[in-house]
Structure formats: C-alpha cells, structure tokens
Amino acid sequence: MSPEPSLLEQPALQFTLLFLASVVAATATRVWLATRQARHVVRHRSAVPAQFAERIPLPAHQRAADYTVARVRLGLVESAVGTALLLGFTVLGGLEALAGLARSLLPDSPFWRQLLLVGTVGAIASLIDLPLAWYRQFGLEKRFGFNRMTPALFAADLAKGTGLAVAFGLPLVAAVLALMERAGAAWWLWTWLVWVGFNLVVLLLYPTVIAPMFNRFVPLEPGPVRERVERLLARCGFGSKGLFVMDGSKRSAHGNAYFTGFGRSKRIVFFDTLLARLSPDEVEAVLAHELGHFTHRHILKRIVASFAISLAGLALLGWLSRQPWFYQGLGVTPQPGDLLGGYALLLFFLALPSFTFVLQPLSSWLSRRHEFEADAYAARQSSAEDLGRALVKLYEDNASTLTPDPVHSAFYDSHPPAAIRLARLARAAHGRPLAA
C-alpha cells in the first residue's frame, strides 16, 4: 500500500505556492525598479545633462524629474492595489464568494451565472481603479500642467467607455463561454478565430466609428505643414484616406501623431498640441518617423505577434481548464452543475501577468529596436536634425526625463532613452549612416 502524499506534494497546493512565488517576485521586482528609477532621477535633478544644456532650461529639466518621480510613486500605489485585488480574487476567496452569490441569484442558469461572474469581476476592478484614474487626471496631471479635462468630460468618457465595453465585451465573452461549453476539446482554436475576427473588426471600426465618439477630427488645413506632409507622402509612395487634426488639447497638453486604419482606409492623425508646438519641417520629420514604422511593417508585425501569442495562450488555457488543481490552486472549488468556462477565463487572465512579467524586457527591447529603425528611415527621407529638434521639444513639453535609470529603462521603456536616441540622430545629421 503506497503512502499518502504529503501536503506539499498535492498539485493544487504546489500550484498555489508557485503562483504566490510569482506574485512576490513580480511585485518585488516592480518595487526595486521603481526605487532605482526615482533615486536615479533625483540624483541627476540638479543639472541638465551636457548633451541638452543649450536646449532645455534647468526648470524644465527639474519639472520633468519631479513629474517622473510622481508617476513612479503613483505606479507603486497602483501596483499595490492591483496585487491586493489579485490575491483577493484568487487565494483569499473573492472569486469563490462571488461565484456563490451568482449561484444563489441564478440557480438554474449555469451559463448566465458564468457571464454574470465575469461581468461582476470586471465591474469591481473598474470601480476600484476609478479613484486612481481620477487622481491621475485631476491630481498628478493637473499639478504638472497637463490636464485640460473637465470633470464632466471625464464622466462622459467613462460612460462611453463603459458602454463600449458592454456593447463589445459582453457579446465576445458570451461567445467564448458558449464555445467552451459546446465546441469540444478544440474550443480554444475556435475561440482564437473569433478573437482574431473581433480584433480586426475593432481595428476597422476604430478610425471612423469609435475614435470620433471621443474626439473631433478635422482635415489638416492647407498651408506649409500640409504641403510638406504631402510632398513627403509622395516621396515615400504612401497613400492615405486623409490627413486629420485631433482635438487632443481638450484632454491633455501632451502631443502626438499616429496612423490608424488599414489599406485604403489609412489615416494620418496629428494632435493639435503637436502642430501648435512644432515647425513645419519638424512635423515632417515626426511624420517620416511614423512612416518608418509603416514601411518596416512594425504595426503588422506586432499584430501578427499578438495573434500568435494569443493562440499559444488559448492553447495553454485549453489544457489548464481541464486540470482540477488549476481551479483549486487559485482559490476556487467548482460545485456540481457549474460550468467551468467563466472560472477558467477569469483565473487565467488574473494569474497570467505575474508569470509573464519576466518577458517585459524582451517586449521593450523589440519596441526600442523598432523606434531605432523608424528613426533611421526618418533620417533618410527627411532630416535627422529636424527630428532631433522635434524630439527635444516633445521631451520638454511632455516632461520626459532625460536621465532614466538604465535598468528601469531597459526593463520598461518602449522608446530609447533621450541621450542615446539624440546621439544617434546627431551622427546621422553629420552624414554618418544611421543603422537600425
């Protein structure tokens, strides 16, 4: 007769310990990186780096340092709240309690109570994030002069965002739950196809349906900026549906430009704040950088990578959803008559970020590589010097730190540090090839 397995040999307990270890490791790493970033920025607050000394005044540099530290501190609060919510939903029994409530409300409707459970968890998470979002907008952003949003606009955005989440999200979740129940062992493959189709539809609808719900888009007026932009587009062989200006200034003083849409529906969008700050030649250089992303197919590559990762993730979920220890290890014990789809989805997407946090540096590295490639393209098609000047203005206007901690930057930053990026552009401006 074989001996009984010890508690530490039980799969559910082993998975609980693995999950807790991943949460502790990810949280400790976030705190360590945030501490490094804040200390490094404060240490270099008293003097503008020599590379920028003639272009950025000391008060602007110090404002950027203070803004960076304030964002780091808020990030730590958000991380603490997120970790508490994660543990509360899982090993502390929150999801189990909500499942019991749904069971009592809909005792004869296992499908609908799973949908209710998913919706309730999403609503609770959104409500807990709401005070932080309010403070981020009307506390931190206002203190540093970036906020231009009114409470009424904040409420309107919240209502529209909630409406879109209900209109798009609930039918998608319902479709996934139905596939998990009825499509057999290969449900995850069918779900992936639905997910791909859903994302493509949203990408197609965003420029003409979703984005105009939040912002006003008007055609770029004739003038020096439009003339330079059109010459650049012709030079690069890029066709678009139109050039538009977005009223980003009604929410924030931050500036940006981006592409949206696919094929013939491609649009180029400039924030009004960007056009108000940059000269026509600098706007052209910024657009050339964005064209570099398009030419190198960065957006397409990211979409394809996202679809590939989601396929692997759903395949993993397909296996985990059949393992009793997966549920028990994360604080849920399904009852007879329960459908498992809602539990599986929630537990998987709650727990996954702690396990994949270690991959963040790889994602950041790939993104920075794409930025270097786009800069190299801009230097060839426009002017490296103009792009450098535009970036310095944007760093100053957006209060972007010029002295990030190297480790923090390598781990998180999707764009290269200012000093490295400007040094490469300066070499290109002096005729030296700028390799990606």
N, C-alpha and C positions, 0 to 999 in steps of 0.2 A: 504494500500500500504506500503510494507516494505521499510525502509530507505536504501539508497545506502551504501555499505560497505566502511569503511574508507580505506585510502591507506595502513595502517598497517595491515588491515585485508585481503588484497589481497594475495593469495597464492604465487604468483611469488615474490612479494616484501618480504614476510616473509622468503621465501627460500633464497633470496639474503642476507638478514640480518643474517640468520643462517650460511650461507656459509662464509660471511665476519667475523663473530664472530669466527668460527672455524679456519680460516686462521690466524687471530690476535692471538688467544690463542696458536696455534701451534708454530707460529713464536716467540712469547714472551717466550714460554717455551724453545725453542731451544736456544735463546739468553741467558736466565737465566742459563740454564745448561752449556752452553759453558763458560760463565763468571765464574761460580763456578769451572769448571774444570781448567781453566787457572790459576785462583788465587790459587787454592789448590796446583797445581803442582809447581808453582813459589815459594810458601811459603815453600815447602819442598825440594827445589832445592839445598840448601847449604850443605846437609848432606845425605849420603846414609843411608837408614833405617838399624837399627841394625841387622835385620834378614839377610841382604845381604852384610853387611860391609866387610866381609872377602872374598867375591866372586866377587863383582862388584866395580871397582875403581870409585872414585868421578868424574873424567872427563866423564866416560861413563854414569853415572847417570845424570850429568848435560846436556850432549848431548841429552839423552832421554827426559829430561824435556823440553829443547828448541824445540826439534822435535815435541813433543806433543802440545806445545803452538802454534807452527807454523801451525800445522794441524788444530787446533781449529779455528785459525783466518781465514785460507782458507775456512774452513767449513762454517763460518759465511758469507763470501763473496758468496759462492755457494748457501747458503740458501737465501740470499737477492736477488740474480739473479733469483733463482727458484721461489720465491714469486712474483717478478715483472713479470716474464713470465706468471705465473699462472693467475694473475689479468689481465695482458694484453690480454691474450687469451679469458678470460671469461667476467667479468663485464665491462671491458674497451673497449670491442667490437672487439678485434682482430680476433676472430674466425668468427664473423659475416662479417667482411670485407673480410676475405679470402674466405668465402662461396660466397660472391658476385662476387669475382674475378673468382672463379671456375664456377659460373653460367654464366658469360659472355664468358668464354673460351669454355664451353661445354653446350650450352643452351638446346640441345636436348638429352643429355645423363645423366640423373639423377644418374644412378648407377656409372658411371665412374667419375662424378664430386665429388661424395662422397669419392671414392677411392683416387682421386687427393687431396681432402681436408685432408684426414688422412695422406697421404704421405707428403704433404706440411708442416703440423704441426710437424711431426716427423723430417723432414729435418731442419726446423727452430730451433727446440730445440737442435738438434745435432750441428748445426753451432754455436749457442750461447755457448754451452758447450765446444767447441773446444779450445778457448783461455785458459779456465780454466784447461782443460786437459793438454795442452801444458805447462802451468806454473807449474802444479802439478808435471809433469815429469822432466822438464828441469830447473825448478826454485827450488821448495821445495825439491824434492828427490835428485837433484844434489847437493844442498847446504849441505845436511847431508850425502853425500857419498853413496847414494843408487842407483842412476841412472846409468845404463850401456847401456841404449838405445841410438841409434843414431837418428838424425832427419829422415834419410832415412828409418830406421826400423819403426819409429813412423808413417811415411806416408804409409808404406806398411801395417802395422797393420790396419790403418784407412781405407785403400782401401779394404782390405779383410773383415773387419768388416762390412763396408757399403755393400759390395757385398753379404755377408751372410744375412744381414738384408733385402735386396731387394729380394734375392732368396727365403728366407723362410718366411719373414714377409708379403710381399705384397700378395702372394697367400693365406696366412692364413686370412688376413684382408678381401680379396675379398670373400673368402668362408663364413666368418662370415656375411658380408654385404648381401650376397646372401641369407643366411638362415634367416636373419632378415626381408628380403623382402618377402620371399616365403614360409617359414616354419610355418606360423601362430603364434598363441599366445604362443606355446611351443618352439619357436625358440631358447630360451636360453638353453633349455635342449639339443637340438641337437648341439648347439654351444659348450656346455660343453663337449660333447662326442668328438667333433672334437678337442677341446683344449687338452683333455687328450691324445688322439691319437698322436697329434702333439708333445707333450712333451715327450712321450715315444719314438717316433722315434728319436727325437733330442738326448735323453739320450743314445740311442743305437748307434747313428752315432758319438757322440762326441769323444769317445776314438780313433777310427780308421780313421775317416774322418775329423772331424772339428779340433780337437786339433793339429794333425800333420801339419795343414796349418800354424800354428803359432810357433810351437816349434819342435825340433828334439828329438825323443825318441830312446834311445839305451838300449839294455838289460844290466842289472846290471852285472858287470864283476865278475868272480869267485874270491873268497878271503874271508877274515874274516867277512866282512859285509854280504855277500850273505850267508855264512854258518850259521851265527847266525839267519838271517832272515828266512832261510828255516827250521831250527830247530824250531823256534817259530811258523811258519805256521803249521808244522806237529803237534806240541804240542797242538795247538788251533783247529786243524781239519779244517783249512781254505784252500780252493783250489783257485787258480787264474790262469789267462791266461798267466801271466808272471810278472817279476819284471823289471821295467824300470827306467832309469835316464833321466830327462828332463833338457835341457839346459836353465834353468831359469836365469843363470848368464848373458845371453846376453841382458836381460832387466833390471834386478834388483839384488841387493845384498841380498835381503830378501830370507829366506829359508822356505821350507815347504815339506810336504809329504801328499799324498791323495790316496783314492780309486776312481776308475771310472769304469763304466760298471755294468752289471748285469749278474747273473747266471754264466755260464762258461766263459763269456767274461770279467769277473772282472780282472782289472789290478791294480797293486800297483806301484805308481809313486813317485820317490824321486827327489827333486830338487838337481842339482849338488852342489849348495851352501850349502845345508844341509849336504850332505855327506862329503864335504870338511871341515866342522866345527866340526862335532860330531864324537866321537869314536864309534867303532862297537857296544859296549854294550849300548851306548846311542841311537844309531839308532834303535836298537832292542826295547828299551823301548818306543821310539816315535811310532814305528810301532805297538807295543802292545796297545798303547792308541788308534790308529786308528782302530785296530781290535776290541777294545771295542765298538766303535761306530757301527761296523758291527754286532757284537754279540748281542748287545742290540737293533738292528734294528732301530737305530736312523734315518738313511737316509730314510729307508722305511716309518717310521712314519712321517717324515717331508713331504715326497712326498704325502702320503695319506692325511695329514692335508692340504697341499696346494691344492689338488684336492677338498677336502670338502669345503674349504673356497672359492675357485673359483666357485663352484656350488652355494653356498649361494649368492656370489656377482653377478653372472649372473642372478639368480632369482630376486634379487633386481633390477638389471638393466632392466630386462623384465618388471617389474612394472613401474619403473621410466620412461622408454621410451614411455609410454602411457600417461604421465602427461604433459599437456602443460606448467605448471608452472616450470617444471624441466628445460626446454629449456630457457624460458623467464627469469627465476631467475638467470641464468648463462650467460645472455647477448646475447642469440640467439633467433631470431624470424624466424622460417622456413617459406618459401614462398610457394604458391601453386605450385604443381608439384615437390617439393623437396621430396626426400626420407629422412627418419629421422635416419637411421642406423648410418651413419658417425657422425652426431651431437651427438647422444646418446653415442656412444663409446668414443668419444673424451671428452665430458663433464664429463662423469662418471669417466674416469681414470685420468682426470685432477683434479677433485674435491675430489676424494676418499681419497688420502693420508692425507688431512687436517682433515677429520673426523675420520680416523683410527689411527692417530698419538698417541692417548691416549693408544692404545693397545701395543705400543712398549715395555714397561716394562715387559709385560707378555711374549712376544716373547723372550726377552733377558733372563728372568728367566728360561724359559724352556730350552733354549740353554745352559745356565750355568749348569743346572741340568744334562744335557747330558754329559757335559765335566767332571763333578764330577764322573759320572758313568763310563766313559771311563778311567779316572784316576784310579778308584778302580779296574777295570779289569786289567789295565797295572801293577798295584802293585801286583796282584795275579799271573799273567802269566810271568812277567819279574822282574823288580826291581824298587821299588819306589824311591830308592836312585839314580839310573841311570836316571830315568825320571826327577827327581828334578834337577840333574846336567844339563841335556839336556835343560830343560826349562830355567834355569838361563842363559846358553849360548845364547839361542834364544832371551830371553828378552834383553840381552846386544847387540847382533848383530842387532836386529830389532829396537833398540832404543824404546822399550816399557816402558812406565812409570811404576815405582814401586809404585808410590803414587797417584793413581787416586782419584778424588773426589768421595766419596761413593755414593752420589745421582746420579751423572752423570753416574757412573759405573752401578748402579742398573737399570738405565733407558736404557742405550745403549749397554753395553758390552755383547757380546756373550760368552766371556770366563771369568772365575772368576778372581778377582784381584790377582796379583802375590803373595802377602803376604799370603792370605788365602789359595791359592792353594798349595804353597810350605809348609805351616804349616801342612796341611793335609797329604801331601806326607811324611813329616818328621815323623809324628806319625806312618804312615804305615811302614816306614823303621825301626822303633824301635819295630815292632811286634804288634802294636795295629791295630785292624781291621779298614779298611777304608770303612765306609758305604757310599753309593752313596747319 
